Amino acid sequence: MGALAWLSIPLLAAIGAGLWGSWVSRNRKSIEDGTELEGYMRFREAMEKSRSGG
């Protein structure tokens, strides 16, 4: 019975590591992404205008 108790420790650690890994790798959306994407779109539009105007 003591061996079973000792084997449960690594099992619980593995379950905890799996839960922590899934929590860390979750998809987090940042509020700042919108402003960065808007700046990128303005940059692309400016580059397209300069290419077609030259």
C-alpha positions as CSV (number, residue, x, y, z in Angstrom):
1,M,0.0,0.0,0.0
2,G,2.9,2.3,0.7
3,A,4.3,1.8,-2.8
4,L,0.9,2.8,-4.2
5,A,1.1,6.0,-2.2
6,W,4.6,6.8,-3.5
7,L,3.5,6.1,-7.1
8,S,0.6,8.5,-6.8
9,I,3.1,11.4,-6.2
10,P,4.5,11.3,-9.8
11,L,1.1,10.7,-11.2
12,L,-0.3,13.8,-9.5
13,A,2.8,15.8,-10.6
14,A,2.2,14.8,-14.2
15,I,-1.4,15.8,-14.0
16,G,-0.5,19.1,-12.5
17,A,2.2,19.7,-15.2
18,G,-0.3,19.0,-17.9
19,L,-2.9,21.4,-16.4
20,W,-0.2,24.1,-16.0
21,G,1.0,23.5,-19.6
22,S,-2.4,23.9,-21.0
23,W,-3.0,27.0,-19.0
24,V,0.2,28.6,-20.1
25,S,-0.3,27.9,-23.8
26,R,-3.9,29.1,-23.9
27,N,-4.7,31.6,-26.6
28,R,-4.7,35.1,-25.1
29,K,-5.9,38.0,-27.2
30,S,-4.4,41.3,-26.4
31,I,-6.3,44.6,-26.7
32,E,-3.3,46.2,-28.3
33,D,-3.5,43.9,-31.4
34,G,-6.1,46.1,-33.0
35,T,-3.9,49.2,-33.0
36,E,-1.0,47.2,-34.3
37,L,-3.1,45.8,-37.1
38,E,-4.4,49.2,-38.0
39,G,-0.9,50.5,-38.3
40,Y,0.1,47.6,-40.5
41,M,-2.8,48.2,-42.8
42,R,-1.9,51.9,-43.1
43,F,1.7,50.8,-43.9
44,R,0.5,48.4,-46.6
45,E,-1.8,51.0,-48.2
46,A,1.1,53.6,-48.3
47,M,3.4,51.0,-49.9
48,E,0.8,50.1,-52.5
49,K,0.2,53.8,-53.3
50,S,4.0,54.4,-53.7
51,R,4.4,51.4,-56.0
52,S,1.5,52.3,-58.3
53,G,2.3,56.1,-58.3
54,G,6.0,55.6,-59.2
